[in-house]
Amino acid sequence: MSQPKAPKVTGEFKQKHLISIADLAKTEIEYLLQTAKAFAHAEKLGQSTPILQGKTVVNLFFENSTRTRFSFEVATRRLAGSTLNFAAQSSSLTKGETLIDTAKNLEAMRPHALVVRHSSAGSPVTLSRAVGTAVVNAGDGFHEHPTQALLDCYTMQEKLGSLAGKRVVILGDIAHSRVARSNIYCLQKLGASVAVCGPPTLLPPKPEALGVDYAYRPEALLKDADVVMALRVQLERQNRMQIPSIAEYSSVWGLNLERFSLMKKTALVLHPGPVNRGVEMDPEVADSPNSVILDQVANGVVVRMAVLAAICNGPGLEKWLTDGGYRG
Ligand code: CP
């Protein structure tokens, strides 16, 4: 049996850090997504990819995480790098050390990248200016979550092909969502059209300024969608409850079977996780054949491998892509 053809990788990634999708050119996004595809291809063939051998990645998480932290850790190990995991609760932050001093002290141990999650928007860019080590944003407040958008777009491309002309509806708490913001930028750069929907209190003040369509009720938007992405209500980022009740939110905006039946039979259902079953999405929808929620998690590993390899080891990655026949 002949082997599947190696996917081609075009373009290049010129950034020292990955702070936001807004900073990236379309060709840089395509380079990362195609490189992720090359890693998935190599994995299917059982090839090892020791591109980060001898390199150390520090996971600096000041907010809880299941998917993102483990995914960066698995990605680093699949590239034969080492990971160090920083736990805020047991660190000297509790004795008054600042975020920048913490990062500078970790930098003194000469890691090759700092992967940062923080509840304050702008923390990763602040750190990137304070330290010489490459910084990867793993989610900062309600600003951006760039690797989440990359893995979401990778998953959509895997199922739908090119995203040019595709319609993506993002449903839920748009105002407080870094996932929504990064996805809007990424999808638009890849040629998709985006509509957002949620209670007026959970939409940004001027949604049209983001270049998206918007509605306060989901029904009319659902029928034309190629993809519906539901988001969690981010109660931790609201300074007061901005919806009357969780029950009312679920009954008006939740993706239940009745609303799911309005969608195209081929439409994909995405959620970045964690899912509050029965609130923003019913279990029957989350577990339906249209749901690609666990594909998103699986794809997060190859996407983060691409990001870390591009940031920590550009020349070694380029050699691997060329030698493997991936370079277009
Ligand atoms: N999607 C996401 O960021 O999940 P975690 O908070 O579990 O990392």
Residues whose N, C-alpha, C, O or C-beta is under 5 A from the ligand:
A	BS01	CP	N64 S65 T66 R67 T68 R69 P272 G273 P274
